[in-house]
Amino acid sequence: MGAATVTMDRGGEHADAWRPAYNPWVIAMAVTLATFMEVLDTSIANVALPHIAGSLSAGQDESTWVLTSYLVSNAIVLPLSGWLSSIVGRKNFYMGCVALFTISSFLCGLAPNLTTLIICRVLQGAGGGGLQPSEQAILADTFPPAKRGMAFAVYGVAVVTAPAIGPTLGGWITDNFTWRWIFFINIPVGIISILLTTKLIQDPPYFHRRKLSETKIDYIGLGFVALGLGTLQVVLDKGQRDDWFESHFILFLTLVSVTSLVFVIFWEWRHKDPIIDLHLFRDRTFGISNLLMFMLGFALLGSTVLLPLFMQTLLGYTAQQAGMALMPGGFAIMLLLPLVGFLLSRYSPRWLLVFGLSVLSFSLFHMTNFDLQIDFRTAVVARIFQAVGMAFLFVPINTAAYAFLPREKNNAASGLMNLARNIGGSVGISVVATMLERRTQVHMTDFSSHLSSSNSALQSMIQGASRAMQTHGASASGATRQAYALIQGTVLRQATMLAYIDCFWFLGVAIMAMIPMVFLMRKTKPGGMAVH
């Protein structure tokens, strides 16, 4: 089957006669394979850090650079993917990213020391950073606007479920084999992806590849983008661990990041051939879609950090049990995304976004009812409730974002959209980690003000606990110390529980505040086609 050529000025404005030479759904499955592998790698190494540190004779704090180095290089490449694709061709760029990701995964598994592993993770993150924007742009071009919703649903399965199952899979591999296999499993997937891409993918006729000899590279913009996003990612990843601005290192990197990114905005806006096309934000629908994608990443990764931590530290679950509690939510998303894709062909994305934001917000408010006695089923149901809201957000956001953009801008747009989600996730993790610690301290201080020697209830508890300890063979003084330790442990657990409730409440309010933003988006027809 051949491919006819008819260009198209704006998404959905005219019927586009060009079609890929192969079934679009086969292409969608082929490109989703590599993206799932890449998104999985953003979280699969988390639980293996102690094993990596021990195996490579490194400290626990040093080993966290295994995660940070990947996120930094990933964040730098994301917004550059559209520009790089325009020079080497999107198919070539995508295949190059898959090859780099696969080879660096192999080298990560062979790394003899921590320094080598970190260097290989930087390469792996650089390769992975180009996969998501390229896939999203390929899907936007492969499917007509009316069918993009269902196509993005396939993509959404990879992006939304992979972070949820990553820690569980990583823990199982590490416990049963060795941490090196969390990298080796990428190799067969990468080889299959390259073979499928070579056969199936083609650049559309309206994709204009620029000649490198005729392209004046914006080295200043490139350098400051890398510097600004790289330092920002380090600040977000290391800030809480180093007590934020109490650390001169974090303070310095923050100043560098803010200065660099502000400069990038002014420089790229006025440059004739920018590395990042910030003029896309003139379209308010695209700008609001980026904000919503940022908040989706914020809530998704923020809650994905909170829930397993809550279940392991306060409910006594193992890492595997906590992962099992999250898994039904992932399956719920997988089942719902095709339904959302179908509904997009019948309803405007705006109404699905309002529904999704409302459900996600109320699910987070529902989690404020958690206590230290909740059972496994309660945790699973709460996560499924949350998953319903997320399923109704990812696909409509992506569909709305491309509605009013020229098709030749799809690559640049997808890079910015994925950057928004990734930075949102990093900000979400940093915010909830900081808030959890600070609110625990606040509640501990509040509880401590009521723990005085004049409190008869407290004295009664200490005496009762002390007598119980003595009946088990403890001395009088030892029993008293143990009783005080028991009370302190109980107070700490209660304070931490309240801190988790504060975090869930904060996330719920943040998501609810996004609902009015949906009505600022320009109206689109069912299927995400522009209304003119």
N, C-alpha and C positions, 0 to 999 in steps of 0.2 A: 504493500500500500504506500503510495507516494505522499508527499506533503505539499499542499498548495500554499501560496504566499499571498496574504492580504494583511497589510499593517493596520494597526488600531491605535487611535490617538489616546483614548481614555478607556479605563477598565469598564466594560459593559456598555460602551457607547454605541458600538457597531458590532455586528456579527463578525467573528473572526474565522476566516475560512481555513487558516493553517491548523493542521492537526499533526501530532507526532506519528511516526511510522508504526508504533506499537500501541497496544492497548494501554490507555492512561493508567488503569488500575495496576497493571503489572509494573509500570514505571514508578507509581506511588509506593508500592511494596518494596521495590528495589532500593529506592533512596532512603526510605524509612529505616531500613535495616542498619545502615551505617550510623544514622542519627541516634537510634536507640542505643547502640553500642557506645557512642560518645557521651550521651547524657548519663548513661549508667556509670561511666568512669568518673563523673563529678562527685559521686557519693560512695562508690563501692570501696574505695581505699580507706574511708574514715575508720571503720572498725578494725582494720588491719594495722593501724599505726603502731600499737605496742609491739606487735610481732615484727614489723619492719625495723623499729628502733632496736629491739633486742638482737635481731639477726645481723644488723649492720653496725652494731656497737655504737649506737648514737643515742643522745639524750631524747627524752620525750618532747621537749620544746623544739629541738632541732628537727625532729621527724615531721613536725607540722608543716614544714616547708614543702613536703611532698604534695600536700594539698594546695598550699598557697601558690607555689610555682605554676601549677596547672591552671589555676583560676586567673592568674595575672596574664599569662600568654594568651589564654582563651579570650579574655576581655579585650585585649589589644587587637586581635585579629578580627573579631566580630564586626565592628563598624567598617573595617577596611575591605571586607570580602567583596562588596559590590565593585569597588575600584579595581581590585586585583582581578576580578572576573572579567572586567571590561578590557583588560590588557592581554591576558593569556587565554581568554575564552572560558565560559562558565563550565562546560563539560571538562575541559583540561584542568581548571582550578579545582573542581570537585574531586576528580580522580587523584589529583596531586595531594589534596588534603587527606583522602582516604589512605593513600599509600604512605604518607608521612605519619599518620596516626598509627597505622598497622606496624610499620617498621620500628617506630619509637616505642610502641607497646612491647614488642619483642625485646628491645634493648633494655626497657625498664625491668622486665622479668629476669634479665641476665646481670643486672647491675651489681658489681662487687662491693660498692660502698655508697654512702649516702650522697656524696657529691655527684657521682655519676647518675644516680637515680633522679636527683633533682634536675640535672641538665636534660635527661631524657624526658622527664615530665614536662619541661618547658616546651620541648619539641612536640610532645604529644598534645599539649594544650593548643599549640599553634595550628596543628593539623585539625584538631577537633573544632576549633573556633570557626573554621570555614564551612563546616558540614551543615549546620542548622540553617544559616541564611541561604546557602545554595539550594538545599532541599526545598525550602519554603518558596523560593523564586521559581524553581523548576515546577513545583506543583501549581503555582499561580499562572504559569505560562501553559502548562500541559492541559489544564482543565478550563473550560469556559466559566465565566462568572457564576452562572446558575448552579454549577456543580462543584464549585470551589469549597463550599461548606463541607461536603462529604469528604473531599480530598484532605482538607485540613483536619478532619476528624481522625483520619488514619495517622497523620503526623502527630496529632495531639496525644494519641495512645502512647507513642514513644516518649514524648517530652514530659508528660504529666505522670505516667506510671513508673518510668525508669528511676527517678530519685527516691520513690517510695520503696522499691524492691532492692535498690542498690545495697544498702547496709545489711539487709538480711542475706542476700546472696554472697556478699563479701565475707560476712561472718561464717557462713556455711563452708565456703571454699577454704578460708583460712584455718578453720577448725579441723577440716577433714583432709586437706592436702597441704599446701604451703601458700604464703602470701603471694609468691611469684605467679601463681596461676590466675590471680585476679587480672593480670596483664596478658598472660598467654592466651586466655580465652578470646581475646580480641582478634587474634591472628586469622583463624579460619573465617570468621565473619567478615574481616577486612578483605580477604582474598576473594570471597564470593561476591562482595559488593563491587570490587573493581571489575570482575568479569562481567557482572550484570550491567554495570554502567557503560562499559565499552560497547556492549551490544545494543543497549536500549536507549540511551540518552543522546539527544541531539540539541544543539543550540537553535532556537527559533530564528527565522529569517529577519525579524526586526531587532534581533540582538546584535548591536554594532560593536565589533571587536576593534579596539584601537591598536595602531602599530606603536610598539614601544619606542621606535626611533623617532616618531612624530609626537610622542607624549612627553611633556615637560613635567617631571615628577616634582611634586610639592614636598621637598625634603623637610622643610620647616614644619609644615602641618603634620607630616608623618611622625617626626620626632616628638612633637609635643603631645600628639594623640597617645603615642606609646607611653610617654612619661606620665601624663595625667591619669590615664586609665590604669596603668601598672601600679603607680603609687596609691591610687584610690583603693584598688583591690587589696593591697597589702594592709592599708589602714583598717579596712573593714574586717579583714581576716584576723589581724593581730591586735586590734584595738582593745578589746575587752581583756585579753590575756595580759596586756601590758598596762592596764588601768588607764587607757585612753590618753588624755592630754597631760597626765602626770608623767608620762614618758616623753623624754626629749626626742626620741626616735620617731614616735607616732606624731608628735606635734610638727616636727620638721617635714615629714612625708605629707601631712595634711596641707601644710602651706604650699609645698611643691605641687600637689595635686590640684588644689583650688586655683592657684596661679596659672598652671598649665592649661587647665580646662577652660578657664575664662578667656585666656589668650586664643585657644583653639576656636572658640565660638566666634570671636571677632575676625580672626584670620581666615577661617574657612568660609565664613559668610561672604567675605569680600573677594575671595580668590576666584580667578577665572576657571580654574580646573581643580576643584577641591578634592581632597582625599575622602572626606565625608560630606555628603550633600545635605547640609542643614536646611536648604531651601524647601525641602519636603515638608517641614513643619509649618510652612505657610498654609497648608491645608489643615484646617482645624480638626477634621475627622481623624487624620493621621496622627496629629499631636495628641489628641485625647486617647486614641487607641494605644499609643505608647505609654501614656500615663496609666491606663487600665492594665496593660501588660506588666508594667513595673509593679503595680499593686497585687496582681495575681502572683507574680514571683515572690513578692513580699509575704503574702499570706500562705502560699504553698510551702515554701521552704521554712518559713518561721514556725508554722504549726508542725511540719515534719520533724523539726528539731525538738520542739516542746513535748509532743506526745510520747515518743519513745523514752525520752529522758524522764518524764513524769512516771511512766509505768515502771521503769527500771529502778529509779532512786526512791520512790515513795510507795509503790505497790509491790516491789520485790520481784518483778518479772525478769527473766533472762533476756538477753539481746534477741534470741530467736523468738521468744514469746511476744516480745514487743513488736517485732517485725511481722509476726502472724496477725497481730491485732490491726496493723495498718493495711495488710494485703487485701482484705475484702473491699476496702475503699478503692484500691487500684483496679480491681475487677469491676467495680461499679462504674468507674470512669470509662473503662474499655467498652462496657455494654451501652453506656449512655451516649458516647460520642457519635456513633452512627445515627442515633435518633436525633441528636442535635443537628447533625449535617442534613438530615431529611427535613427537619422543621425549618431550617434556614431557606429551603426552597419554597416554603409556604408563608413565612413571616419575616418581617424586617429584623435585622440583627439587634436593633435597639431594644425591642421587647424581650428578646432572649437574654440580653445583657442585664436588664432590670431584674428579671427573674433570677438569674444566676447570682448577681450581687446580693439580692435580698436573702436567698437561701444560704449563701456562704456566710453572710453576716449573722443571720439567726443561728446557724450551726455553731459559730464561735461563741455567741452569747449562751447557747445551750451548754457549752463546755464549762461555763462559769458555775454550773451546778455540780461539778465534780467534787468528790470528797475522798477521804482516805479509805473508804469502804466500798468503792465501786467495783463491780465484777468485770470479767473479761467481756461479756456480752455488751455491757453498757459502753465500754470503750470502742468496741467494733461498730456498734450502731451509730455512735457519735461521729466516727470517721466516715462512715458511709454517707451520713447526712451532709457532711462537709464536702464529700466527693461529688455529690449531686450538683452543688453550687459551682464547683470548679469546672465540671463538665460543660455547664451552660455558659462558661465564660471564654475559654480558650479559643474555640472555633469562631464564635461571632466576633471576637476582637480582631482576629486575623482577617476575617472576611471583610469587615468594615474598613480596615486599614488600607486595603488596596482599591477600594471602590472608586475613588476619585483621582487615582494616580495614573500617569501614562505607563504603559506596560514596560517600556524600556527602563523605567525606574524601579522595577520590582526587586532587582538585586540589592540596590542601595537601601530600599525600604526594609527588606527582610533583615539586613544586617543591623539596622537601628532597632527594629522590633525585638530581635533576639538579645541585643545588648541590654535593652530596657528590662527584659525578664531576668537576665542573669544578674545585673546590678541590683535589681529589686530583691532577688533572692539573697544576695550577699548582705544587703542592708537589713532585710528581715531577720536573718540569722544573728547579725550583730546587735540589732535593737532588742530582740527577745532575750538574748544571752545577757546583755547588760541590764535590762529591766528585771530579769529574774533574780540576779544577784543583788541589785540595789533594793528591790522591793522586799526581798527576804530580810535584809538588814533592817529595813524600816519596821517590818512587822515584828522582828525579834526585839527591837528596842521598845516597841509598844507593849509587847507581852511582858518584857522584863520589868516595866514600871509597875506591874501588878503583882510581881513576885517578891513580896516583902515578908519579913518575919512576923508581921502583924496579921498576915492573911491566914485565917484559921483553916480554910479549905486546903491551902498549900501545905500547912503544917500537918494536917490530918493525912494527906497523901504521902508525905515523906515518912511519917511514922508507920503508916500501913505498909509501904514498900520496904522500909527498913526491917520491920518484923518478918516480912516474907523472906527477905534475904538471909536473916539469921536462922530461920527454920531450915534453910538449905546449906547451913554450915559456915556462913560468913561471921566474922567477928563484929562486935557492936560498932566500932569505928569504920570498919570496912563496909558494913551494911549501910551505914549512913552515907558514905561517899557514893556507893552504888545507887542509892535512892536518889541523891541529887543528880547523878549522871542520867538516870532514867527520866527524871523530870525535864532536864535540859534537852535530851533527845526528843522527848514528846513536843516540847515547845518549838524546837527547830523544825520538826516535821510539819507542825501546824502553820508556822510562819512561811515555810516553803510552799505549802499547799495554797495559802492565800496569795503568794507571789505568782503562782501559776494561774490562778483565777484572774489576777490583775492583767497578766499578759494576754489571756484569751479575751478579756473585756476590751483591751486596747486594740487588738487585731479586729475585733468585731466592729468597733466604732470607726476604725480606719477604712474598712471595706464599705460600711454603710455610707460614709461621707462621699464615696465615689458615685452613688446612684444619681445625684443631680447632674454630674458631668456627662452622663449618657445622653441627656436631652440637649446638650450643646452640639452633639454630632449632627452632621447634615443627614437628611433623610435619604434612605436607600430603599429600593424595591426588594421584595423577597428574592433571596439568592445573592444579596449584596450588590446588585447592579445600581449604578448611580441614577439619581433622579435629577434631571436638568430642567 
